[in-house]
Amino acid sequence: MSAEQPLVLLLDDSPDIVKRIQCSGAAQPVQFQLAPGFRQLLELLRAGVGECVVLNMNAARQNGMESLASITTQLPEIPVIALLPEPQVKLIPDALLHGAYDAVAITVSPSELAVRIDRAVAFRMVCRERDRLSSELRRCLGPISMIAISPPMRSLMSKVQVATENMVPILILSEPGNGRERIARSVHFNSIRHGHPFLSISCGSFSARDLDVELFGMNRKGLPPGFEFRAGLLETARGGTLYLAGVDRLSQNVQAKLAAALTSSEIQRSGDEKRIPIDVRLIASAPPDIPLKGKNSPFLPELAGLLSKQVLAIPPLRERPEDVVPLAHFFVHNKGHLASVPVQRLAPDALRRLQAYTWPGNVRELEEVMETALRSARGPVLESADLLLPGEGSNLGPFADAKQRLINRFEIDYMVSLLRYVRGNVSRAADIAQKDRSDLYTLIRKHKIDVDQFR
């Protein structure tokens, strides 16, 4: 056999199973290796041997579901085909819930089993290629970009790097609009879990009961007819990361269940006594002034103990003014498509105004200000007059001036959107706007819009 052929590991008490599969004529070129026992099977898999497992649940020499869960929890990337004895066929859904890639009666024909093996091996090959491409992309692009010029942000990014190298739960403390989820994604996509799901949920957007279902799932009793169960996020994030925004909004009941689930790596769906293994890393966020412990803390001690193991505090933008100008330049270059003319830089007076502002809305507010300014830009240099800073007195002034600024912004936004839609065809634009072409040309000249860029 070729050394390049995928290897399938089998744990089965039927010594001729390999010959029966190969003689069926349905199998693709793969190699088979019988494991003498479950412990040896795990050792081979941990050593990186095998692309797929065929597991006879009777041959595991312990509870079959426990054996299956041991493999899928420790090695979630390995597809496992579970073979169940005929009386236990009704447990096929349970096998799938315990992480099996496929499950079938042990009496399945060799040809059908061969087809299922081919499918599992192909799935593993696709996952390997996905991981290779993902690693190559991460190598080329580097980590998710974060502007970290100021000492507080450089210190934070050092802690983020450490967090990517362990699987301890993380609590991110930050004001809104400061990149909390971006930090969470950075940790996930630069960790060994990057090839698995990153799921997020805002805890404050659900009632306590609904959030319980979202996180832990529900059995058939609470679902419409025809539904066996609903898997929760802790279950569907298998192998990956779950990000809980506003974890301080969790009810104490949900907190207790979450702490128990993270400690035992098991959950129970709502209305169900069955325990289901999970493999997920938790990243959560909360406001910076939330106490983790004490009588004023919203957290139960069990959950607070888990969350306090690794805390990342993002400093507000007003405490790191060194980052304002680099962030502004970043938004100019990455959102330049919003401008009617190519914007190359910011004028010195515009930079001074940005640095002098306190940014109560943090990075998100700066991003919104830059987006608005780009839409108002009339040349390659973004001027101070293009900036509209919330609550800044200099932006009020006389009523007529404020009104004219809003009119100018509307005219620019309307003309840019219109010309982009008609690909620079002014005649067609005039028909849609129900205006004379001369009126549109007047607006184009007034706001120095380059029509050719839309053609």
VEXDREN-2710 file (C-alpha; in Angstrom, 1 decimal):
% VEXDREN-2710
k/r/px/py/pz
1/MET/0.0/0.0/0.0
2/SER/1.1/3.6/-0.6
3/ALA/2.4/5.4/2.4
4/GLU/0.3/8.3/1.3
5/GLN/-3.0/6.5/1.7
6/PRO/-5.1/7.7/4.7
7/LEU/-5.0/5.4/7.7
8/VAL/-8.2/4.3/9.4
9/LEU/-8.1/3.0/13.0
10/LEU/-10.6/0.3/14.0
11/LEU/-11.6/-0.9/17.4
12/ASP/-13.6/-4.0/16.7
13/ASP/-13.9/-7.6/18.1
14/SER/-14.4/-9.0/14.6
15/PRO/-10.9/-9.8/13.2
16/ASP/-12.1/-10.1/9.6
17/ILE/-13.8/-6.7/9.4
18/VAL/-10.9/-5.2/7.4
19/LYS/-11.0/-8.0/4.8
20/ARG/-14.8/-7.7/4.5
21/ILE/-14.6/-3.9/3.9
22/GLN/-11.8/-4.3/1.3
23/CYS/-13.5/-7.1/-0.5
24/SER/-16.7/-5.1/-0.8
25/GLY/-15.2/-3.2/-3.7
26/ALA/-16.7/0.1/-2.5
27/ALA/-13.7/1.5/-0.5
28/GLN/-11.3/4.1/-1.8
29/PRO/-7.6/3.4/-1.3
30/VAL/-7.1/3.6/2.5
31/GLN/-5.1/1.7/5.0
32/PHE/-6.6/0.0/8.0
33/GLN/-5.1/-0.8/11.4
34/LEU/-6.8/-2.7/14.2
35/ALA/-6.2/-1.3/17.7
36/PRO/-5.8/-4.1/20.3
37/GLY/-7.8/-2.0/22.9
38/PHE/-9.3/1.3/23.7
39/ARG/-6.2/2.6/25.6
40/GLN/-4.0/1.7/22.7
41/LEU/-6.4/3.4/20.3
42/LEU/-6.2/6.7/22.3
43/GLU/-2.4/6.5/22.4
44/LEU/-2.3/6.2/18.6
45/LEU/-4.6/9.1/18.1
46/ARG/-2.7/11.3/20.6
47/ALA/0.5/10.5/18.6
48/GLY/-1.2/11.8/15.5
49/VAL/-1.8/8.4/13.9
50/GLY/-5.0/8.0/11.9
51/GLU/-7.4/10.1/10.0
52/CYS/-10.6/8.4/11.1
53/VAL/-11.9/5.9/13.7
54/VAL/-14.4/3.1/13.4
55/LEU/-15.5/2.3/17.0
56/ASN/-17.4/-0.8/17.8
57/MET/-19.2/0.4/20.9
58/ASN/-19.2/-3.2/22.3
59/ALA/-15.5/-3.6/21.9
60/ALA/-14.6/-0.5/23.9
61/ARG/-14.5/-2.6/27.1
62/GLN/-16.2/0.2/29.0
63/ASN/-19.3/2.2/28.5
64/GLY/-19.5/2.8/24.8
65/MET/-20.8/6.3/25.1
66/GLU/-18.0/7.2/27.6
67/SER/-15.4/5.8/25.2
68/LEU/-16.9/7.8/22.3
69/ALA/-17.0/11.0/24.5
70/SER/-13.3/10.4/25.5
71/ILE/-12.2/10.5/21.9
72/THR/-14.5/13.4/20.7
73/THR/-13.7/15.6/23.7
74/GLN/-9.9/15.1/23.6
75/LEU/-9.6/14.9/19.9
76/PRO/-12.6/16.7/18.4
77/GLU/-10.9/17.0/14.9
78/ILE/-11.0/13.2/14.4
79/PRO/-14.2/11.9/12.8
80/VAL/-15.5/8.8/14.6
81/ILE/-17.9/6.3/13.1
82/ALA/-19.8/4.5/15.9
83/LEU/-21.0/1.0/15.3
84/LEU/-24.0/0.1/17.6
85/PRO/-25.4/-3.4/18.2
86/GLU/-28.9/-3.9/16.8
87/PRO/-30.7/-3.6/20.1
88/GLN/-29.1/-0.2/20.6
89/VAL/-29.8/1.4/17.2
90/LYS/-32.2/3.7/19.0
91/LEU/-29.1/5.3/20.7
92/ILE/-27.8/6.6/17.3
93/PRO/-28.9/10.1/18.1
94/ASP/-27.1/9.9/21.5
95/ALA/-23.9/8.8/19.7
96/LEU/-24.2/11.8/17.4
97/LEU/-24.8/14.1/20.4
98/HIS/-21.6/12.7/22.0
99/GLY/-19.6/13.9/19.0
100/ALA/-19.7/11.0/16.6
101/TYR/-19.3/12.0/13.0
102/ASP/-21.5/9.1/11.9
103/ALA/-23.4/6.3/13.7
104/VAL/-24.8/3.1/12.2
105/ALA/-25.9/-0.4/13.2
106/ILE/-23.1/-2.9/13.5
107/THR/-25.0/-5.1/11.0
108/VAL/-24.4/-2.6/8.2
109/SER/-23.2/-4.1/5.0
110/PRO/-19.4/-3.9/4.4
111/SER/-20.0/-1.8/1.2
112/GLU/-22.2/0.7/3.0
113/LEU/-19.6/1.0/5.8
114/ALA/-16.9/1.5/3.2
115/VAL/-18.9/4.4/1.8
116/ARG/-19.3/6.0/5.3
117/ILE/-15.6/5.5/5.9
118/ASP/-14.7/7.2/2.6
119/ARG/-17.0/10.1/3.5
120/ALA/-15.4/10.5/7.0
121/VAL/-11.8/10.4/5.6
122/ALA/-12.8/13.0/3.0
123/PHE/-14.2/15.2/5.7
124/ARG/-10.9/14.8/7.7
125/MET/-8.9/15.7/4.6
126/VAL/-11.0/18.8/4.0
127/CYS/-10.5/19.9/7.6
128/ARG/-6.7/19.4/7.3
129/GLU/-6.7/21.6/4.2
130/ARG/-8.8/24.2/5.9
131/ASP/-6.4/24.2/8.9
132/ARG/-3.4/24.5/6.5
133/LEU/-5.0/27.4/4.6
134/SER/-6.0/29.1/7.9
135/SER/-2.5/28.8/9.3
136/GLU/-1.0/30.1/6.0
137/LEU/-3.5/33.1/6.1
138/ARG/-2.6/33.8/9.7
139/ARG/1.1/33.7/8.9
140/CYS/0.6/36.1/6.0
141/LEU/-1.8/38.5/7.7
142/GLY/-0.5/38.2/11.2
143/PRO/-2.8/38.5/14.2
144/ILE/-6.0/40.5/14.1
145/SER/-4.8/44.1/13.9
146/MET/-5.0/46.2/17.0
147/ILE/-3.5/49.7/17.3
148/ALA/-1.1/49.5/20.2
149/ILE/1.2/52.5/20.2
150/SER/0.6/53.7/23.8
151/PRO/2.3/51.8/26.7
152/PRO/-1.1/50.7/28.2
153/MET/-2.1/49.0/24.9
154/ARG/1.4/47.5/24.4
155/SER/1.1/46.0/27.9
156/LEU/-2.4/44.7/27.1
157/MET/-1.3/43.1/23.8
158/SER/1.5/41.2/25.7
159/LYS/-1.2/39.8/28.0
160/VAL/-3.3/38.9/24.9
161/GLN/-0.4/36.9/23.5
162/VAL/-0.1/35.0/26.7
163/ALA/-3.9/34.3/26.7
164/THR/-3.6/32.7/23.2
165/GLU/-1.2/30.1/24.6
166/ASN/-3.5/28.8/27.4
167/MET/-7.1/27.7/27.7
168/VAL/-8.0/29.5/30.9
169/PRO/-11.3/31.5/30.9
170/ILE/-10.9/35.2/30.2
171/LEU/-12.7/38.2/31.5
172/ILE/-12.4/41.4/29.5
173/LEU/-13.1/44.6/31.4
174/SER/-13.8/47.6/29.2
175/GLU/-16.1/50.4/28.5
176/PRO/-18.4/50.0/25.4
177/GLY/-17.0/50.8/22.0
178/ASN/-13.4/49.8/22.9
179/GLY/-12.9/46.6/20.9
180/ARG/-13.9/44.0/23.5
181/GLU/-15.1/41.4/20.9
182/ARG/-12.1/42.3/18.7
183/ILE/-9.8/41.3/21.6
184/ALA/-11.8/38.1/22.1
185/ARG/-11.6/37.2/18.4
186/SER/-7.8/38.0/18.4
187/VAL/-7.4/35.5/21.2
188/HIS/-9.4/32.8/19.5
189/PHE/-8.0/33.1/16.0
190/ASN/-4.4/33.1/17.3
191/SER/-4.9/30.1/19.5
192/ILE/-5.0/26.3/18.8
193/ARG/-8.8/26.6/18.6
194/HIS/-8.7/28.9/15.6
195/GLY/-10.0/26.1/13.3
196/HIS/-13.2/25.7/15.3
197/PRO/-16.3/27.9/15.9
198/PHE/-16.1/31.4/17.5
199/LEU/-19.7/32.0/18.8
200/SER/-20.9/35.2/20.6
201/ILE/-24.0/36.3/22.4
202/SER/-25.1/39.4/24.2
203/CYS/-26.3/38.4/27.6
204/GLY/-28.4/41.5/28.1
205/SER/-30.5/40.9/25.0
206/PHE/-32.3/37.8/26.4
207/SER/-34.5/37.0/29.4
208/ALA/-33.1/34.6/32.0
209/ARG/-35.1/31.7/30.6
210/ASP/-34.3/32.4/27.0
211/LEU/-30.6/32.8/27.8
212/ASP/-30.7/29.4/29.6
213/VAL/-32.0/27.8/26.4
214/GLU/-29.5/29.7/24.2
215/LEU/-26.5/28.5/26.3
216/PHE/-27.6/25.0/27.4
217/GLY/-30.2/24.0/24.8
218/MET/-33.5/22.3/25.3
219/ASN/-35.0/18.8/25.0
220/ARG/-38.0/17.9/22.9
221/LYS/-40.6/18.8/25.7
222/GLY/-40.2/22.5/25.1
223/LEU/-39.9/22.4/21.3
224/PRO/-42.4/22.2/18.4
225/PRO/-43.5/18.8/17.2
226/GLY/-40.9/17.1/15.1
227/PHE/-37.9/18.5/16.9
228/GLU/-35.9/16.1/19.1
229/PHE/-33.8/18.7/20.8
230/ARG/-32.1/22.1/20.4
231/ALA/-28.4/22.3/21.0
232/GLY/-27.1/25.3/23.0
233/LEU/-24.1/27.4/22.2
234/LEU/-21.9/25.7/24.8
235/GLU/-22.5/22.5/22.8
236/THR/-22.3/23.8/19.3
237/ALA/-19.1/25.7/20.0
238/ARG/-17.3/22.3/20.4
239/GLY/-13.6/22.7/20.1
240/GLY/-13.9/26.5/19.8
241/THR/-14.6/29.6/21.8
242/LEU/-17.8/31.1/23.3
243/TYR/-17.8/34.9/23.9
244/LEU/-20.4/36.2/26.4
245/ALA/-20.8/40.0/26.1
246/GLY/-22.2/41.5/29.3
247/VAL/-21.6/38.4/31.5
248/ASP/-22.6/40.5/34.5
249/ARG/-26.2/40.4/33.2
250/LEU/-26.5/36.6/33.8
251/SER/-29.1/35.5/36.4
252/GLN/-27.7/33.7/39.4
253/ASN/-29.3/30.4/38.2
254/VAL/-27.6/30.6/34.8
255/GLN/-24.3/31.6/36.5
256/ALA/-24.5/28.5/38.7
257/LYS/-25.1/26.3/35.7
258/LEU/-22.4/27.9/33.7
259/ALA/-19.8/27.6/36.5
260/ALA/-20.7/23.9/36.9
261/ALA/-20.5/23.3/33.1
262/LEU/-17.1/24.9/32.8
263/THR/-15.8/22.9/35.9
264/SER/-17.1/19.5/34.8
265/SER/-17.0/20.0/31.0
266/GLU/-20.5/18.7/30.8
267/ILE/-24.0/20.3/30.4
268/GLN/-27.6/19.3/30.8
269/ARG/-30.1/20.7/28.4
270/SER/-33.2/22.4/29.8
271/GLY/-35.7/19.8/30.9
272/ASP/-33.2/16.9/30.4
273/GLU/-31.2/14.8/32.9
274/LYS/-28.8/13.5/30.3
275/ARG/-25.2/14.9/30.6
276/ILE/-23.5/16.0/27.4
277/PRO/-19.7/16.5/27.2
278/ILE/-18.6/20.0/26.0
279/ASP/-15.2/21.3/24.8
280/VAL/-15.3/25.1/24.8
281/ARG/-13.2/28.0/26.0
282/LEU/-15.1/30.9/27.6
283/ILE/-14.3/34.5/27.0
284/ALA/-16.6/37.1/28.7
285/SER/-16.7/40.8/29.0
286/ALA/-18.1/43.2/31.6
287/PRO/-17.9/46.9/32.5
288/PRO/-14.6/48.0/34.1
289/ASP/-16.2/49.1/37.4
290/ILE/-17.9/45.7/38.1
291/PRO/-16.6/44.2/41.3
292/LEU/-15.7/40.5/41.0
293/LYS/-16.1/39.7/44.6
294/GLY/-17.9/41.1/47.7
295/LYS/-21.5/41.9/48.5
296/ASN/-21.8/44.4/45.6
297/SER/-20.6/41.9/43.0
298/PRO/-23.2/40.5/40.6
299/PHE/-21.3/37.2/40.3
300/LEU/-21.6/34.1/42.3
301/PRO/-18.3/33.1/43.9
302/GLU/-18.1/29.9/41.8
303/LEU/-18.2/31.9/38.5
304/ALA/-16.2/34.8/39.9
305/GLY/-13.4/32.3/40.8
306/LEU/-13.3/31.1/37.2
307/LEU/-13.4/34.5/35.5
308/SER/-10.8/36.1/37.8
309/LYS/-8.1/33.7/36.7
310/GLN/-7.3/35.8/33.6
311/VAL/-8.5/39.4/33.4
312/LEU/-7.7/41.7/30.4
313/ALA/-8.5/45.3/31.0
314/ILE/-8.8/47.6/27.9
315/PRO/-7.9/51.2/28.8
316/PRO/-10.4/53.8/27.5
317/LEU/-9.2/55.9/24.6
318/ARG/-9.0/59.0/26.7
319/GLU/-6.3/57.4/28.8
320/ARG/-4.2/56.5/25.7
321/PRO/-4.1/59.7/23.5
322/GLU/-1.1/58.3/21.7
323/ASP/-3.4/55.9/19.9
324/VAL/-5.8/58.5/18.5
325/VAL/-3.8/59.7/15.5
326/PRO/-2.7/56.1/14.4
327/LEU/-6.3/55.0/14.7
328/ALA/-7.5/58.0/12.7
329/HIS/-5.0/57.2/10.0
330/PHE/-6.1/53.5/10.1
331/PHE/-9.7/54.5/9.5
332/VAL/-8.8/56.9/6.7
333/HIS/-7.0/54.2/4.8
334/ASN/-9.4/51.3/5.5
335/LYS/-12.7/53.3/4.9
336/GLY/-11.5/55.5/2.1
337/HIS/-14.2/54.0/-0.2
338/LEU/-16.7/56.2/1.7
339/ALA/-15.1/59.4/0.4
340/SER/-16.2/61.0/-2.9
341/VAL/-12.5/61.8/-3.6
342/PRO/-9.4/59.9/-2.5
343/VAL/-8.3/61.1/0.9
344/GLN/-4.6/60.7/1.5
345/ARG/-4.0/62.3/4.9
346/LEU/-5.4/64.5/7.7
347/ALA/-4.5/68.1/8.1
348/PRO/-2.5/69.1/11.2
349/ASP/-5.4/71.1/12.7
350/ALA/-7.7/68.1/12.2
351/LEU/-5.3/65.9/14.1
352/ARG/-5.1/68.5/16.9
353/ARG/-8.9/68.5/17.3
354/LEU/-9.0/64.7/17.4
355/GLN/-6.3/64.6/20.1
356/ALA/-8.0/67.2/22.2
357/TYR/-11.3/65.4/22.3
358/THR/-12.0/63.1/25.2
359/TRP/-13.8/60.3/23.2
360/PRO/-16.5/59.1/25.7
361/GLY/-17.6/56.6/23.1
362/ASN/-14.0/55.3/22.7
363/VAL/-12.8/53.8/19.4
364/ARG/-16.3/53.2/18.0
365/GLU/-17.0/56.9/18.3
366/LEU/-13.7/57.8/16.6
367/GLU/-14.6/55.4/13.8
368/GLU/-18.0/57.0/13.3
369/VAL/-16.5/60.5/13.3
370/MET/-14.0/59.5/10.7
371/GLU/-16.7/57.8/8.5
372/THR/-18.8/61.0/8.6
373/ALA/-15.7/63.1/7.8
374/LEU/-14.7/61.0/4.9
375/ARG/-18.2/61.4/3.4
376/SER/-17.8/65.2/3.7
377/ALA/-14.2/65.4/2.3
378/ARG/-13.8/67.5/-0.8
379/GLY/-10.1/66.9/-1.4
380/PRO/-7.1/64.6/-0.7
381/VAL/-6.6/66.3/2.7
382/LEU/-9.2/65.8/5.5
383/GLU/-9.6/69.2/7.0
384/SER/-10.7/70.3/10.5
385/ALA/-14.0/71.6/9.0
386/ASP/-14.8/68.1/7.9
387/LEU/-14.8/66.8/11.5
388/LEU/-18.1/66.8/13.4
389/LEU/-17.3/66.0/17.0
390/PRO/-20.3/65.2/19.2
391/GLY/-21.2/67.8/21.7
392/GLU/-18.3/70.1/20.7
393/GLY/-19.4/73.7/20.9
394/SER/-17.5/74.9/17.9
395/ASN/-19.7/72.7/15.7
396/LEU/-22.8/74.5/16.8
397/GLY/-22.4/78.2/16.0
398/PRO/-25.0/80.1/14.0
399/PHE/-28.0/78.2/12.9
400/ALA/-27.5/79.0/9.2
401/ASP/-23.9/77.6/9.3
402/ALA/-24.9/74.4/11.0
403/LYS/-27.8/74.0/8.5
404/GLN/-25.5/74.5/5.6
405/ARG/-23.0/71.9/6.9
406/LEU/-25.8/69.3/7.0
407/ILE/-27.0/70.3/3.5
408/ASN/-23.4/69.9/2.2
409/ARG/-23.1/66.4/3.8
410/PHE/-26.5/65.4/2.3
411/GLU/-25.5/66.6/-1.2
412/ILE/-22.2/64.8/-1.1
413/ASP/-23.7/61.5/0.2
414/TYR/-26.5/61.6/-2.3
415/MET/-24.3/62.4/-5.3
416/VAL/-21.7/59.8/-4.4
417/SER/-24.3/57.1/-4.0
418/LEU/-26.1/58.1/-7.1
419/LEU/-22.9/58.3/-9.3
420/ARG/-21.7/55.0/-7.9
421/TYR/-25.1/53.4/-8.8
422/VAL/-25.1/54.7/-12.4
423/ARG/-21.3/54.1/-12.8
424/GLY/-20.7/57.8/-13.6
425/ASN/-23.4/58.2/-16.2
426/VAL/-24.6/61.8/-15.4
427/SER/-27.5/61.6/-17.9
428/ARG/-28.9/58.5/-16.2
429/ALA/-28.2/60.1/-12.8
430/ALA/-30.2/63.2/-13.8
431/ASP/-33.2/61.0/-14.9
432/ILE/-33.2/59.1/-11.5
433/ALA/-32.8/62.4/-9.5
434/GLN/-35.4/64.1/-11.7
435/LYS/-33.0/67.1/-12.0
436/ASP/-31.4/68.8/-15.0
437/ARG/-27.9/67.6/-15.9
438/SER/-26.7/71.2/-15.4
439/ASP/-27.9/71.1/-11.8
440/LEU/-26.0/67.9/-11.2
441/TYR/-22.9/69.3/-12.8
442/THR/-23.2/72.3/-10.4
443/LEU/-23.2/70.0/-7.4
444/ILE/-20.3/68.0/-8.9
445/ARG/-18.2/71.2/-9.3
446/LYS/-19.3/72.6/-5.9
447/HIS/-18.1/69.5/-4.0
448/LYS/-15.2/68.7/-6.3
449/ILE/-16.5/65.2/-7.0
450/ASP/-14.4/63.2/-9.5
451/VAL/-17.0/61.5/-11.8
452/ASP/-14.4/59.4/-13.6
453/GLN/-13.7/57.3/-10.5
454/PHE/-17.2/55.8/-10.8
455/ARG/-16.8/54.7/-14.4
END
